[in-house]
């Protein structure tokens, strides 16, 4: 039988059923931190079945304290809009040339944005961008005439959330090196956005379970009274 490491032993001693406040959870993650700057992630189990269109939960939220991550952004735009996107910090801007680049497998981006007039070009990338969740979408603000603002939002801490087939949403809310109050502000922004995005078809209890974890840390259950509207 494999011997447990010191870290594994300490993690095993944690009460898996304990309900934490957000402050207690952050403090506990810090007690068990690794030697690198771990990402802090929230998982929310929702009472929805995303196979039904009226139970899909998806949206964007700006995390007030940012993500601590360098977000790579590609923009489909021409002329003046292309110049504005570059000035706002887009990593790659183009039209047909960018489409061909993506068709050749260059898809190392976290967000793809397009002006409405470019959707004829972008539409040809459905099979490439769709499976990666990168297809620009007007409902998410990634198809917009205001590419400058969309790039700034993406670079400044805006994250997309989308429910997975088991009714779970996972999203990073920053790094363990963030201050406690910054992680807490990001936790509140994300969870409130998800609560507000409750779909019409959701039946019964909407927020079933919330947990917080770090890259190498324990998964800690959050008391649902910490999530307003849960």
C-alpha positions in Angstrom: 0.0 0.0 0.0 1.4 3.4 -1.0 2.5 5.6 1.9 0.7 8.9 2.1 2.8 12.1 1.9 2.6 14.6 4.8 0.4 16.8 2.6 -2.0 14.0 1.7 -2.3 13.0 5.4 -3.2 16.6 6.4 -5.8 16.8 3.6 -7.2 13.4 4.7 -7.8 14.7 8.2 -10.1 17.5 7.0 -13.8 16.9 7.7 -15.3 16.4 4.2 -18.8 17.2 5.4 -18.0 20.5 7.1 -19.7 23.6 5.7 -17.4 26.6 5.5 -17.9 30.4 5.2 -16.0 31.9 2.3 -13.5 33.4 4.7 -12.9 30.1 6.5 -12.5 28.3 3.1 -9.9 30.8 1.9 -8.0 30.5 5.2 -8.0 26.7 4.9 -6.7 26.8 1.3 -3.9 29.0 2.5 -3.0 26.5 5.2 -2.6 23.8 2.6 -1.0 25.8 -0.2 1.5 24.5 -2.6 4.9 26.0 -3.6 3.4 27.8 -6.6 0.7 30.4 -7.0 -2.4 28.2 -7.3 -5.6 29.1 -9.0 -8.7 29.3 -6.8 -11.8 27.8 -8.4 -15.5 27.7 -7.5 -17.8 24.8 -8.5 -21.6 25.2 -8.3 -24.0 22.3 -8.6 -27.3 23.5 -10.0 -30.7 22.0 -10.2 -30.8 22.2 -14.0 -30.6 19.8 -17.0 -28.7 21.7 -19.7 -29.9 19.2 -22.4 -33.1 21.2 -22.3 -32.7 24.7 -23.9 -34.8 26.4 -21.2 -32.5 25.1 -18.5 -29.2 26.3 -20.0 -27.1 28.6 -17.7 -24.5 30.7 -19.5 -23.3 34.2 -19.3 -20.4 36.7 -18.6 -19.4 38.4 -15.4 -16.6 40.9 -14.6 -14.6 39.8 -11.6 -13.8 43.0 -9.7 -10.3 41.9 -8.7 -9.4 40.4 -12.1 -8.4 36.8 -12.7 -4.6 36.9 -12.3 -4.4 35.3 -15.7 -3.1 36.7 -19.0 -6.1 36.3 -21.3 -5.3 35.8 -25.0 -7.8 37.5 -27.3 -8.4 37.2 -31.0 -10.6 39.7 -32.9 -12.3 39.5 -36.3 -12.5 43.1 -37.5 -11.4 45.3 -40.4 -10.2 48.9 -40.8 -10.9 51.3 -38.0 -12.3 48.5 -35.7 -9.2 46.4 -36.3 -7.0 49.4 -35.2 -9.1 49.9 -32.1 -8.9 46.3 -31.1 -5.1 46.3 -31.4 -4.9 49.5 -29.4 -7.1 47.9 -26.7 -4.6 45.0 -26.4 -5.9 42.3 -28.6 -3.3 39.6 -29.3 -4.3 38.9 -32.9 -6.6 40.8 -35.2 -7.6 39.9 -38.7 -10.3 38.8 -41.2 -9.9 36.0 -43.8 -6.3 35.6 -42.8 -7.2 35.0 -39.2 -9.9 32.5 -40.3 -7.3 30.5 -42.3 -4.9 30.6 -39.4 -7.5 29.1 -37.1 -8.5 26.5 -39.7 -4.9 25.5 -39.7 -5.1 24.7 -35.9 -3.8 28.0 -34.4 -6.5 28.2 -31.6 -4.4 29.3 -28.6 -7.0 31.9 -27.5 -9.2 32.3 -24.4 -11.7 34.6 -26.1 -12.7 35.3 -29.7 -14.5 38.5 -30.5 -16.0 39.7 -33.8 -17.8 42.8 -35.2 -21.2 41.9 -36.6 -20.1 42.5 -40.3 -17.4 39.7 -39.8 -19.9 36.9 -38.9 -20.0 35.7 -42.5 -16.3 34.9 -42.2 -16.5 33.6 -38.6 -19.5 31.4 -39.4 -17.2 29.2 -41.4 -15.3 28.4 -38.2 -18.3 26.9 -36.4 -16.9 23.3 -36.3 -13.5 24.6 -35.1 -14.5 27.2 -32.5 -17.8 25.7 -31.4 -16.4 22.6 -29.6 -13.9 24.8 -27.7 -16.6 27.2 -26.6 -14.9 30.1 -28.5 -17.6 30.9 -31.1 -18.5 34.7 -30.8 -22.0 35.1 -29.5 -24.1 38.4 -29.4 -25.7 37.3 -26.1 -22.3 37.1 -24.5 -21.1 40.4 -25.9 -18.5 38.8 -28.1 -20.2 39.9 -31.3 -20.2 43.6 -31.0 -19.5 46.8 -32.9 -17.6 48.0 -29.8 -14.6 45.7 -30.0 -12.4 48.1 -28.0 -14.6 47.7 -24.9 -15.0 43.9 -25.5 -11.2 43.5 -25.6 -10.7 45.6 -22.4 -13.4 43.6 -20.6 -11.8 40.3 -21.6 -8.3 41.5 -20.5 -9.6 43.1 -17.4 -11.2 40.1 -15.6 -14.4 39.2 -17.4 -15.0 35.5 -17.4 -17.6 33.3 -19.1 -19.6 30.7 -17.1 -21.4 27.8 -18.7 -23.2 24.9 -17.1 -21.8 21.4 -18.0 -23.9 18.4 -18.7 -24.1 17.3 -15.1 -25.4 20.6 -14.0 -22.1 22.0 -12.7 -20.4 25.3 -13.4 -16.6 25.5 -12.8 -14.8 28.9 -12.8 -11.6 30.3 -11.6 -11.9 33.4 -9.3 -8.2 34.4 -9.0 -4.9 33.2 -7.5 -4.1 32.2 -3.9 -1.7 35.2 -3.8 -4.7 37.6 -4.0 -5.8 39.3 -0.8 -8.7 37.6 1.1 -11.1 40.5 0.3 -10.3 40.3 -3.4 -11.0 36.6 -3.6 -14.2 37.1 -1.6 -15.3 39.9 -3.9 -14.7 37.7 -7.0 -16.6 34.8 -5.3 -19.6 37.0 -4.7 -19.6 38.5 -8.2 -19.5 35.0 -9.8 -22.0 33.3 -7.6 -24.5 36.3 -7.8 -24.2 36.4 -11.6 -25.0 32.6 -11.7 -28.0 33.1 -9.3 -29.3 35.9 -11.5 -28.9 33.7 -14.6 -31.5 31.2 -13.2 -33.3 29.9 -16.3 -37.1 29.8 -16.7 -37.1 26.0 -16.9 -35.3 25.4 -13.6 -37.5 23.4 -11.2 -37.1 23.0 -7.5 -33.9 24.0 -5.7 -31.6 25.9 -8.1 -28.3 26.1 -6.2 -27.7 22.7 -4.7 -24.1 22.8 -3.7 -21.1 25.2 -3.8 -17.5 24.3 -3.2 -14.2 26.1 -3.4 -10.8 24.5 -4.1 -7.3 25.4 -5.3 -5.1 23.7 -7.9 -3.5 21.3 -5.4 -5.8 21.9 -2.4 -8.9 20.3 -0.9 -12.4 20.8 -2.1 -14.3 22.7 0.6 -18.1 22.9 0.8 -19.5 26.4 1.3 -22.5 27.0 3.5 -25.3 28.0 1.1 -26.3 30.9 3.3 -23.1 32.6 2.0 -24.6 32.6 -1.5 -27.4 35.2 -1.6 -30.5 33.8 -3.3 -29.3 30.2 -3.1 
